Each structure stands twice: as C-alpha cells, then as structure tokens.
Amino acid sequence: MLKSLLPAAFMATALVAAPAALAASNDTTAIEGTYLLMQPNESQRVLALNPGGAVNLISQGQQVRGYTSGLGTWEMTGPETARATIIDFNNPGTEISGNGASQITYDLTFSDEADGRFQSVSGHFAGQAFAKGQNPLAGDSEPARTFKNTFDGSRIVVN
C-alpha cells in the first residue's frame, strides 16, 4: 500500500511546489534597480529598471551628441536576463542624420547576486534613429541610421 501511495504523494508535492517555483522565476526584484553602465571608449550611462516595467536612461554624452534622456519599458527574458526598449529624441540642430526619435533595445545579463539582488550587468544595445516626424514604433518606418555598442555595469547602492 505504501508503494502505491508514493507516486501520488510525489505528484501532489510537485503540483504544490510548481506554482511557487514559477512565481520565483518571474520575480523581478533581483533585477530592479539603478545601474551605472560603462561602454568601451564611450559615454557612461545610468539605467534605472523600475518596478512595474518602466525604464529610465540618461547618458553622459547626450548633451554633446544632441539627444535627450530616454524612457521606455523592460521585461525579464529569463531568470538572469532582461530586455528594455527605450525611446529618446535627437536634437534637430545636430548634423547627423536621424534628427527625430530613436528606438534603442538593450539586452541585459545580470550576475553577482547578493542579498537577493544582482550587483553586475553586462550586455549590448542596438538603436535606430529616425527622421523628424517618423514613428519609431511603426513597422513601416525606415531608420535614417543605426548604432550599437556593448557595456558592463554595476548596481548603484546606498553607502
């Protein structure tokens, strides 16, 4: 009789534990926070991954290169990965093409978990700059130029 109850007990335990494991894998709190991103031979950026999926981005080079801070959304793509899509605006007075909005996608990989929060991030971003008046979210808009880079970063913590 005990042998016949063992498979049923195992199945019941698995059914009870599965939702908890699934909830933990979708928990964004280990990723949420603000990170300093360092690009090779480029500007530094501050990326804030906020609860609820909002993201903010500022860059050291935005005034020199003529673009605004960016806003957008982010979501987890795995237990240690996320993707963010950000929109910013380019200064119409800049001499480079694509003086409208830009859409930038960040692919992020997190590591060095401590106290339930990741301390490091690395990855790459790729963007498209559009002419003034074009909608970067419309699938039929042709970008004026593209750009990309890699980065490594650290969580900004309270000292």
N, C-alpha and C positions, 0 to 999 in steps of 0.2 A: 504494500500500500504506500509506503514511504517513497519507493521508487516512482510510483505513478504520480505522486504529488509534486515531486521535484521539478519536472518540466513546467508545470503550471505555476509554481512559485517563482521560478526563474523568469517566465514570461510576464507575470504580474509586476515583478520588480523592474523589468526593462520598460514596461509601459509607464510606470510611475516616474522613473528616472529620465526618460527620453525628453519630456517637455522641459524639465529643469536644465538639461544639457543644451537643448536648443535655445532656451532663453539666454543662457550664459554665452553662447556663441554669437548672439545678436546684441550683446551688451556693448554699448559704445563708450562707456565711462573710461575704459582704459586708454582710449584714443583721444577723447575730448580734451581740449586744452589749447594752449598757445605755444608755437614753436618758432625758433629762430632758424631760418634756412640759409645755408651758405652755399653759393654757387661758385664753381671754379672760375676764377678771374672775372667775376661779375658782381653785381649788387647783392646785398643781403636783403632778405625778405622776412616779414613776420606774418605767419599764417595762424589764424585762430579758427579752430574747429569747434563750433558751439553746439550745445545740446539742442536736439531737435533738427539738426541737419543744416543749419546756416553756417556760412564760412565768410571770414573777412581776410583781406590780404592788403598789406602795404609794402612798399619797396623803397629801398634807399635810392634807387635810380629813377624813380617816377618823375621827379621834377626836371632832372637833366634830360631824360629821354622823351618827356612830354606825354605822360598818361596819368590817369587817376588811380586811387585805391580801387580795389576790386571787391565785389560781393557775389555770393553765389550759394550753392548747396553742396553737401557732401553726403556720402553714404559708405558704410562698410561693404567691402567686396570679399572679405574673408576674415578670419579671427585676428590677423595682424596686418590687414591691408585695407585701404580706403581709396576712394576716387572723389575728387572735388572738381566741379565745373564753376568757373568764375567769369564774370563779365566786368571789364573796365572800359574806360573811354580814352581815346587818344586825342591829343591837342590838335585842333585844326591847323595851327600855325607850324606844326612840325614839317620838315621837308621830306620825310619818308612817306611812302605810300601807305594807305590804310589809315586815314585820319578820322575814322568813325569809331565804332565799338570793336573790342577784341573779345574773343572767347578763348579761355585757357583751361585745359584739362590737366589736373595733377593726379598722378598715380603715386601713392604713398605706401611705404612698407615700414612698419614700426618694430622696434626691438628694445631690449634692455628694460624689461618690466620690473618695477619696484613699487611695492605697496599698492598693487592693483592698477598702476598707470605706466604706460610706456614712456621712456625717457628720451629715446632717439627715434629719428625718422630719416629715411632716405628715399630717393625716387627720381622721377623726371616729370617735366611738364612739356606740353606742346600747345601752341596757340595759333590762332588765325586772326589777322587784323582785317577789318572790312572798311570799305569806303563809307563816308558820312551818309547817313540815311538808310544804309542796308541793315537788315535784321540778322545778327549773327546766329540766331536760333532757327531761322528759316533754312530748310534744307536746300533751297534753290539759290541761296546767296553764294557768290563766288568770292573767296578772300582775295584781298589785294596783295597780301604777303603772309608767310608763315614763319614761325620761330619755335625753338625748343632749347631745353637745357636740362642738366642734372643738378642735384643738390643733396646735401647731407644736413641734418639739423638736430637740434636739442630742444627739449621741453623748457620753457621759461618757468621757473619756480620762484616762490617767495622765499627769500633768505631769512 
